[in-house]
């Protein structure tokens, strides 16, 4: 029963996040809007789900529902991969390289930056 409840939470949160992502992409159309959304999702995942919330004794099920459900539904890899394949099919190699580099380097950079920000936040909290 516990697994079914977790799957239901993941399903509901992923659906809500997918709708939010669709709304944001519709509001801000363009090829970079998905990159920005994915970078925000990476930041939130590392900052909260991987760094801060485990220290606040959040349950593993809650972390899974938030990380896999909401943030997994908010971010997407299918659309950027589709765009990358389309660039290759169109023989637009420079755009392909730029976009692929943006996603790989940007994603890793955002993850490190989020971890750094979380550590700074924790250090500042010690002084209060």
Secondary structure, 3 states (H helix, E strand, C coil): CHHHHHHHHHHHHHHHHHHHHHHHHHHCCCHHHHHHHHHHHHHHHHHHHHHHHHHCCCCHHHHHHHHHHHHHHHCCCHHHHHHHHHHHHCCCHHHHHHHHHHHHHHHHHHHHHHHHHHHHHHHHHHCC
